[in-house]
Structure formats: structure tokens, C-alpha cells
Amino acid sequence: MEITKFKQKLREKILFFKPDFNLEILNIGLDQFQVSNYKRGADIVKVGELCRNIFFVEKSISRCYFVGEDGEEKTLWLEPEMSFVTDYESFNLKATSKCNIHIYEDSLILAIDREILFKLYNTYHEWALVGIAIMENHYLNLFKITATIHFNNAVTNYKHVESYFSKFLEVVPMKDLASWFNISPVHLSRIRTDKIKSIN
């Protein structure tokens, strides 16, 4: 039952991008997604491995990160639950991944293999259009949030996340958020403490 509901959510997500999708063709593609149950803390994409799948994550925030020369983890992006995630560079170029994609919570994940997806694209024009729309949406959102974080100060960034991605503050460890903001965990802790004080 839970898997059926999750697949229905995937269906709704795809119809959001293309409401006039031919339902018979839509179902053909949906049947190609494979479901897996991942535990919290799993890396669904790993550095040095080929990323062969696009993932649709049900219940967990996802984080893309790499380890810098200083040995510290650097957060590239965070995505809320019910998002499509992958390492697009590895996926599209068939190159080994330079980053990891991590989930913070237990979650069902639907995945579709690259070769199967490209066969859908070649066979059904509608699936190709949806694939383009999903990738464009991912990069537009990534650009907007990256630009926001880059051009604002840390306090403004914290308020932005609090307003639009409040679950991030509950689930994502402070060190990962700080890395995303490109500040120290101590600085972020100070911002959070000042925010709590201002409320009280």
C-alpha cells in the first residue's frame, strides 16, 4: 500500500510538469521505475562510482556534497523531500561521480536507470519533454538558491531557509547547513541563538 501511494505521488509530480501527458504512455514509463527502501545516512550516489539513475526521494531531504582538500565536507546543494535528484554530470556524461548524494532519513526511493530512461526518450516524445522540464527545473532552483546564498549575508540566508525550507533546520545537521552557507558552524550557531532570543 505504501509503495502504491508513493508511485501515485511520482505520477502526480510528473503530471505537474506535463498535465496533458498521455496516460497510457505515462504508465509505460512509470512501470520502469524501481523502488528501494533506504535507511537514514545512506549515500545513494558515491564519489568514484558511475551514477546510473535518477532518483525520486519520498521522505528525506537530500544533500549533495564532496570532501575538499582540507578534509572537510562541502555542501553543494540540499533538496527537499519529493524531489528528483542525481549527479547530472556523471549521469549524462557516463563519468565517475565527483560528489556524494546523502539522505538524512529513512525513505522509499524510486529510481530509473539511464539506459531505460533514454529508451523512453527515444520512443516517446512526451517522456523526452518531461525529462527536459525536470532537468531545467532542477537547475533553475539550484541557481536561484545558490545565487541567494552567495549574494546575501548569513543572517538573511538563515531567514530565507527558515521561511521556505523550515524542515532543513530540523533535520540537517548544523555543520552541513553551515557548509552550504559557507560559514563556520560556530557562526551559524550564533545566528540560531540570536534568532531564538529575539523570539523570546
C-alpha positions in Angstrom: 0.0 0.0 0.0 2.8 2.4 0.9 4.6 1.7 -2.3 1.4 2.2 -4.3 0.8 5.6 -2.7 4.4 6.6 -3.4 4.2 5.7 -7.0 1.0 7.8 -7.2 3.0 10.7 -5.8 5.6 10.2 -8.6 2.7 10.2 -11.1 1.4 13.5 -9.7 4.8 15.0 -9.8 5.3 14.2 -13.5 1.8 15.4 -14.3 2.7 18.7 -12.6 5.4 19.1 -15.3 3.1 18.0 -18.1 -0.6 17.9 -17.3 -1.6 16.8 -20.7 0.6 13.7 -20.6 -0.9 10.7 -22.5 -1.8 8.5 -19.6 -1.1 5.2 -21.4 2.4 6.4 -22.3 2.9 7.8 -18.8 2.1 4.4 -17.2 4.5 2.7 -19.6 7.3 4.9 -18.2 6.2 4.7 -14.6 6.4 0.9 -14.7 10.2 1.3 -15.4 10.9 2.9 -12.0 12.2 0.5 -9.4 11.5 1.1 -5.7 14.0 0.6 -2.9 13.9 1.2 0.9 16.9 3.2 2.1 18.0 3.8 5.7 18.9 7.2 7.1 22.6 8.1 6.5 22.8 6.3 3.1 24.7 7.7 0.2 22.7 6.9 -2.8 25.4 8.3 -5.1 29.1 7.9 -4.2 32.3 9.5 -5.3 34.2 7.4 -7.8 31.2 5.5 -8.9 29.1 5.9 -12.1 25.7 7.4 -11.3 23.3 5.4 -13.5 20.0 6.5 -12.0 17.7 9.4 -11.5 16.1 9.1 -8.1 12.8 10.3 -6.7 13.1 10.6 -2.9 9.9 10.3 -0.8 10.5 11.3 2.8 14.1 12.6 3.1 16.0 15.8 2.5 18.9 15.0 0.1 22.3 16.6 0.3 25.0 16.7 -2.4 28.5 17.1 -1.0 32.2 16.5 -1.7 35.2 16.4 0.5 37.6 19.3 0.0 41.4 19.3 0.0 41.2 20.4 3.7 39.3 17.1 4.5 36.1 19.0 5.3 32.8 18.1 3.6 31.4 20.8 1.3 27.7 21.0 0.7 26.8 21.8 -2.9 23.0 21.6 -2.6 20.1 20.5 -0.4 16.8 19.3 -1.9 13.5 18.8 0.0 11.6 15.5 0.0 9.6 14.6 -3.1 12.5 15.8 -5.3 14.2 14.3 -8.3 18.0 14.1 -7.6 21.0 12.7 -9.4 24.6 13.7 -10.2 23.7 15.1 -13.7 27.3 15.3 -14.8 28.0 11.7 -14.0 24.6 10.6 -15.3 24.8 12.4 -18.6 28.5 12.0 -19.4 28.9 8.5 -18.1 31.7 9.7 -15.9 32.5 8.7 -12.4 30.9 10.9 -9.8 32.8 13.7 -8.1 30.3 14.0 -5.3 28.1 12.0 -2.9 24.3 12.3 -2.5 23.2 11.6 1.0 19.8 11.1 2.6 19.1 12.1 6.2 16.0 10.0 6.9 14.6 6.5 6.2 12.9 6.8 2.8 11.5 4.9 -0.1 13.2 5.9 -3.3 12.1 5.3 -6.9 14.9 5.1 -9.4 15.1 4.7 -13.2 18.2 3.5 -15.0 19.8 5.8 -17.5 19.6 3.4 -20.4 15.9 2.6 -19.7 15.2 6.4 -19.4 16.9 7.2 -22.7 14.9 4.4 -24.4 11.8 6.1 -23.2 13.1 9.4 -24.5 13.8 7.9 -27.9 10.5 6.1 -28.1 8.1 8.6 -26.6 8.4 12.3 -27.3 6.3 13.2 -24.2 8.8 11.5 -21.9 11.7 13.4 -23.5 9.8 16.7 -22.9 9.2 15.8 -19.2 12.9 14.9 -18.8 13.9 18.3 -20.1 11.4 20.0 -17.9 12.6 18.2 -14.8 16.3 19.0 -15.5 15.5 22.6 -16.2 13.5 22.9 -13.0 16.4 21.4 -11.0 18.9 23.8 -12.4 16.7 26.8 -12.1 16.0 26.1 -8.5 19.7 25.3 -7.9 20.7 28.6 -9.5 18.1 30.6 -7.5 19.1 29.2 -4.1 22.8 29.3 -4.9 22.5 33.0 -6.0 20.5 33.8 -2.9 23.1 32.3 -0.6 26.0 33.8 -2.5 24.8 37.4 -2.5 23.2 37.6 0.9 24.7 37.6 4.3 24.4 34.5 6.6 21.6 36.0 8.7 19.5 36.7 5.6 20.2 33.2 4.3 19.1 31.7 7.6 15.8 33.6 7.4 15.3 32.5 3.8 15.7 28.8 4.7 13.5 29.3 7.8 10.8 30.8 5.6 10.9 28.4 2.6 12.7 25.2 3.8 12.0 25.1 7.6 12.4 21.3 7.7 16.0 21.8 6.8 16.6 23.5 10.2 15.0 20.5 12.0 16.7 17.7 10.1 20.0 18.9 8.5 23.0 18.9 11.0 24.3 22.4 11.7 27.7 21.6 10.2 26.1 20.7 6.8 24.0 23.9 6.8 27.0 26.0 7.7 28.9 24.4 4.9 26.1 25.3 2.5 26.1 28.9 3.7 29.9 28.9 3.5 30.3 29.9 7.2 31.5 28.1 10.3 29.2 26.0 12.5 30.0 28.4 15.3 28.8 31.4 13.3 25.6 29.5 12.4 25.0 28.5 16.0 25.3 32.2 17.0 22.7 33.2 14.4 20.3 30.5 15.6 20.8 31.5 19.2 20.2 35.2 18.4 17.1 34.2 16.5 15.7 32.3 19.4 16.5 35.1 21.8 14.6 37.6 19.6 11.5 35.4 19.6 11.6 35.1 23.4 
